[in-house]
Amino acid sequence: MLSGVDVLDGEKRLFLRLGDRVQHTAYEEWGIGAVVEVMTSIVPGGTCIVRILFEDGKQRTFINDMDSQLCCCYRGMRKEWRFDFGGVRRAAPGRARHRSSGSH
């Protein structure tokens, strides 16, 4: 028997997750937003929505189911991709470093 979590993960394709940072291409004046709430219906055919708090101080609600034509991913919402490399420093331009093979 499947648990409720298994059913949700297997049936819904979600675009945004809690904490994701986003920007709406049609409303740049809203600024950057952060997903503050994710709600996923367990009812067959039910909707999935997200609440996003934008820099203008307003929360807005969007459909978050990628299988719906009304999903915010098809309506101008874009994720802000930021990568954390854990403090690894970028290689300096210039000489290429060669690995030592152990035999000279």
C-alpha positions as CSV (number, residue, x, y, z in Angstrom):
1,M,0.0,0.0,0.0
2,L,1.3,3.5,-0.9
3,S,1.5,6.2,1.7
4,G,0.1,9.7,1.0
5,V,3.6,11.0,0.4
6,D,4.3,8.4,-2.2
7,V,1.1,9.2,-4.0
8,L,1.8,12.9,-4.1
9,D,5.3,12.5,-5.3
10,G,4.3,10.0,-8.0
11,E,1.3,12.0,-9.4
12,K,2.3,15.7,-9.2
13,R,5.1,17.4,-11.1
14,L,5.8,20.5,-9.0
15,F,7.8,23.5,-10.5
16,L,8.6,25.3,-7.3
17,R,9.7,24.1,-3.8
18,L,9.7,25.9,-0.5
19,G,12.4,28.5,-0.4
20,D,12.9,28.8,-4.1
21,R,13.7,32.3,-5.3
22,V,11.8,33.5,-8.4
23,Q,11.0,36.5,-10.6
24,H,8.0,37.1,-12.9
25,T,9.1,38.2,-16.4
26,A,6.0,40.3,-16.9
27,Y,6.1,42.1,-13.5
28,E,9.7,43.0,-12.8
29,E,8.4,45.8,-10.5
30,W,7.4,43.0,-8.0
31,G,11.1,42.2,-7.5
32,I,12.5,38.9,-6.5
33,G,10.2,36.6,-4.6
34,A,10.6,33.6,-2.3
35,V,8.3,30.6,-2.1
36,V,6.8,30.7,1.5
37,E,4.1,28.1,1.2
38,V,3.5,25.0,-1.0
39,M,0.0,23.4,-1.0
40,T,-0.6,20.1,-2.8
41,S,-4.1,18.6,-3.0
42,I,-4.4,14.9,-2.3
43,V,-7.7,14.8,-4.2
44,P,-7.5,13.3,-7.7
45,G,-7.5,16.2,-10.1
46,G,-6.9,18.7,-7.3
47,T,-4.7,21.7,-7.7
48,C,-1.2,22.5,-6.4
49,I,-0.5,26.1,-5.5
50,V,2.4,28.1,-4.1
51,R,2.4,31.4,-2.2
52,I,5.3,33.7,-3.0
53,L,6.4,36.8,-1.0
54,F,7.8,39.4,-3.3
55,E,10.1,42.3,-2.5
56,D,7.2,44.7,-2.9
57,G,5.8,43.2,0.3
58,K,2.9,41.4,-1.3
59,Q,2.2,37.7,-1.3
60,R,0.8,36.2,-4.5
61,T,-0.6,32.8,-5.2
62,F,0.1,30.7,-8.3
63,I,-0.6,27.3,-9.7
64,N,2.4,25.0,-9.3
65,D,1.4,21.8,-11.2
66,M,3.6,21.5,-14.3
67,D,0.9,19.2,-15.9
68,S,-1.5,22.2,-15.9
69,Q,-1.4,24.8,-18.7
70,L,-2.0,27.4,-16.0
71,C,1.2,26.5,-14.1
72,C,3.3,29.6,-13.3
73,C,6.2,28.1,-15.2
74,Y,4.3,28.6,-18.4
75,R,3.0,32.0,-17.3
76,G,6.3,33.9,-16.9
77,M,7.6,32.8,-13.5
78,R,11.4,32.0,-13.6
79,K,13.6,30.5,-11.0
80,E,16.6,32.5,-9.8
81,W,19.4,29.9,-10.0
82,R,22.2,30.4,-7.4
83,F,24.8,27.8,-6.8
84,D,26.7,27.3,-3.6
85,F,30.0,25.6,-4.2
86,G,30.8,25.4,-0.5
87,G,33.6,28.0,-0.5
88,V,35.5,26.4,-3.3
89,R,37.6,29.1,-5.0
90,R,37.4,29.6,-8.7
91,A,40.5,28.7,-10.6
92,A,42.7,31.6,-11.6
93,P,43.1,32.3,-15.3
94,G,46.5,31.7,-16.8
95,R,48.6,28.6,-16.5
96,A,46.9,25.2,-16.6
97,R,47.8,22.9,-13.7
98,H,48.9,19.4,-14.6
99,R,48.4,16.4,-12.4
100,S,51.3,14.4,-11.3
101,S,50.9,10.8,-12.4
102,G,53.3,9.5,-9.7
103,S,55.9,8.4,-12.2
104,H,58.3,11.0,-13.5
